[in-house]
């Protein structure tokens, strides 16, 4: 624990040296343009992988970056970000090789978290994406990682929080991205929704692209 405090002091000193007014400005307000809904995985640090400083990215993280309408924690973050911070972009970002998705696909029994990961199994059921003999397990897991992001984007877009923002003319786009831990790069899953009328067409187009890509690579 002492090591963490030491590193904190070094970080604060380095930030102050680079910008003497940084913490003074930061303490007065936050005005991020982005809400990031990502995975809790320690290998996916939201600010760092997009090169943004503290105060520039509002973040919610949970195991397997799941967005469901019963999660009051996630909905509360969304409401604050959209209605009070006036973010312009909501990004649902998954990552390849996600341990939560892997556990769901392989039907591992881990305890309480099994109930949470039923949401990922619902994604599998919707898209009929299951492990079978002879299939590439890693590719299957990565496909479900992508589909899970797309379902999350649609669930975000269907909330009253987002629909009300669009109805009052607020500039707001919901995006679906995925991160490659092996190369550090983000990929756009081409599910970018600007209004409620786009939800269905953008969703189906994105899903078809994923299924076609994995079908042709197998």
C-alpha positions in Angstrom: 0.0 0.0 0.0 2.9 2.4 0.7 4.1 1.9 -2.8 0.7 3.1 -4.2 0.8 6.3 -2.1 4.4 6.9 -3.2 3.4 6.6 -6.9 0.4 8.9 -6.3 2.8 11.6 -5.0 5.0 11.2 -7.9 2.1 11.4 -10.3 0.7 14.5 -8.7 4.1 16.2 -8.7 4.6 15.3 -12.4 1.2 16.7 -13.3 1.8 19.9 -11.4 5.2 20.3 -13.0 3.7 19.9 -16.5 0.8 22.2 -15.8 0.9 24.2 -12.5 -2.9 25.1 -12.7 -4.1 21.6 -13.6 -5.5 20.5 -10.2 -6.9 24.0 -9.5 -8.9 23.8 -12.8 -9.9 20.2 -12.3 -11.3 20.9 -8.8 -13.7 23.6 -10.1 -15.6 21.6 -12.6 -15.7 18.6 -14.9 -16.9 19.0 -18.5 -16.4 15.7 -20.3 -17.8 15.2 -23.8 -17.7 11.4 -23.5 -19.4 8.8 -21.3 -17.5 5.5 -21.4 -19.3 2.3 -20.4 -16.6 -0.4 -20.3 -15.4 -3.6 -18.7 -13.9 -3.7 -15.2 -10.9 -5.6 -16.6 -7.7 -4.0 -15.2 -6.1 -4.3 -18.6 -8.5 -1.8 -20.2 -7.9 1.6 -18.5 -10.4 3.9 -20.2 -8.6 7.2 -20.1 -5.2 5.8 -21.1 -6.2 3.9 -24.2 -7.9 7.0 -25.7 -5.3 9.4 -24.5 -7.6 11.6 -22.4 -6.7 13.4 -19.2 -8.7 13.3 -15.9 -11.9 15.3 -16.3 -12.2 14.5 -20.0 -14.0 11.1 -19.8 -16.9 10.1 -17.5 -16.6 6.4 -16.8 -18.8 3.5 -15.8 -17.3 0.0 -15.7 -18.7 -3.4 -14.8 -17.9 -7.0 -15.5 -18.3 -7.7 -19.3 -19.5 -4.1 -20.0 -23.1 -5.1 -19.8 -25.9 -2.6 -20.2 -29.3 -3.8 -19.0 -32.4 -1.8 -18.0 -32.5 -3.3 -14.5 -29.0 -1.9 -13.6 -29.7 1.2 -11.6 -26.0 1.9 -11.1 -25.4 2.2 -14.9 -28.6 4.1 -15.5 -27.8 6.6 -12.8 -24.4 7.2 -14.4 -26.0 7.6 -17.8 -28.6 10.1 -16.5 -26.0 12.3 -14.7 -23.7 12.2 -17.7 -26.4 13.0 -20.3 -28.7 15.4 -18.4 -26.2 17.3 -16.2 -22.8 16.9 -17.8 -24.3 17.1 -21.3 -21.9 14.6 -22.8 -22.1 14.4 -26.6 -21.0 10.8 -27.0 -21.9 7.5 -25.1 -19.3 4.8 -25.9 -20.0 1.2 -25.0 -16.6 -0.5 -25.3 -15.9 -4.2 -24.9 -12.6 -6.0 -25.4 -11.5 -9.2 -27.0 -10.8 -12.2 -24.7 -13.1 -10.8 -22.1 -13.1 -13.1 -19.0 -16.7 -12.4 -18.2 -17.8 -13.3 -21.7 -15.6 -16.4 -21.7 -17.1 -17.6 -18.4 -20.6 -17.1 -19.8 -19.9 -18.9 -23.1 -18.3 -21.8 -21.4 -21.0 -21.8 -18.7 -18.4 -21.7 -15.9 -19.8 -21.6 -12.3 -18.1 -18.8 -10.4 -20.7 -17.9 -7.8 -22.8 -14.7 -7.5 -21.4 -13.3 -10.8 -23.1 -16.2 -12.7 -26.4 -14.3 -12.4 -24.9 -11.2 -13.9 -23.4 -13.1 -16.8 -26.8 -14.6 -17.7 -27.1 -11.4 -19.6 -24.2 -12.5 -21.9 -25.9 -15.9 -22.4 -29.0 -14.0 -23.5 -26.9 -12.4 -26.2 -25.7 -15.8 -27.3 -29.3 -17.1 -27.3 -30.5 -14.1 -29.4 -27.9 -14.7 -32.0 -27.7 -18.5 -31.7 -23.9 -18.3 -31.2 -22.8 -21.4 -29.3 -19.7 -23.4 -28.8 -19.7 -26.7 -30.8 -17.3 -29.4 -31.5 -14.5 -28.4 -33.8 -15.2 -24.6 -33.6 -12.5 -22.1 -32.9 -13.3 -21.3 -29.2 -11.4 -18.0 -29.1 -13.1 -16.8 -32.3 -16.5 -17.7 -30.8 -15.8 -15.8 -27.6 -14.6 -12.7 -29.5 -17.7 -12.8 -31.7 -19.9 -12.8 -28.6 -17.7 -10.0 -27.2 -18.7 -7.9 -30.3 -22.3 -8.9 -30.2 -22.5 -8.0 -26.5 -21.3 -4.5 -27.3 -23.9 -4.1 -30.0 -26.7 -5.3 -27.7 -25.4 -2.8 -25.1 -25.5 0.1 -27.6 -29.1 -0.8 -28.4 -30.0 -1.0 -24.8 -28.5 2.4 -24.1 -30.4 3.9 -27.1 -33.7 2.5 -25.9 -33.5 4.1 -22.4 -35.7 7.1 -21.7 -32.6 8.9 -20.7 -31.3 8.8 -24.3 -34.7 9.1 -26.0 -35.6 12.1 -24.0 -32.3 13.8 -24.8 -32.9 13.2 -28.5 -36.5 14.5 -28.2 -35.3 17.8 -26.7 -32.7 18.2 -29.5 -29.6 17.4 -27.5 -26.6 16.5 -29.6 -25.9 12.9 -28.6 -24.5 9.8 -30.4 -24.2 6.2 -29.0 -21.2 4.2 -30.2 -20.0 0.6 -30.0 -16.3 -0.1 -29.9 -14.1 -3.0 -29.0 -10.5 -3.0 -27.7 -7.7 -5.4 -28.6 -5.6 -6.1 -25.5 -3.0 -7.9 -27.8 -2.3 -4.8 -29.9 -3.7 -1.9 -27.8 -6.0 -0.8 -30.7 -9.7 0.2 -30.7 -12.1 -1.0 -33.4 -15.3 0.7 -34.4 -18.1 -1.9 -34.7 -20.0 0.5 -36.9 -23.0 0.8 -34.6 -23.3 4.5 -34.2 -26.8 5.8 -33.4 -27.8 9.4 -33.5 -31.6 9.1 -33.1 -34.2 6.6 -32.2 -35.2 6.1 -35.9 -31.8 4.7 -36.6 -31.8 2.0 -33.9 -33.2 -0.9 -35.9 -31.4 -0.3 -39.2 -28.0 0.4 -37.7 -28.4 -2.6 -35.3 -29.2 -5.1 -38.0 -26.5 -3.9 -40.4 -23.8 -4.1 -37.6 -24.9 -7.6 -36.6 -24.8 -8.9 -40.2 -21.3 -7.5 -40.7 -20.1 -9.4 -37.6 -21.7 -12.7 -38.6 -20.4 -12.4 -42.2 -16.9 -11.6 -41.0 -16.7 -14.6 -38.7 -18.5 -16.9 -41.3 -15.9 -16.1 -44.0 -12.9 -16.4 -41.6 -13.9 -19.9 -40.3 
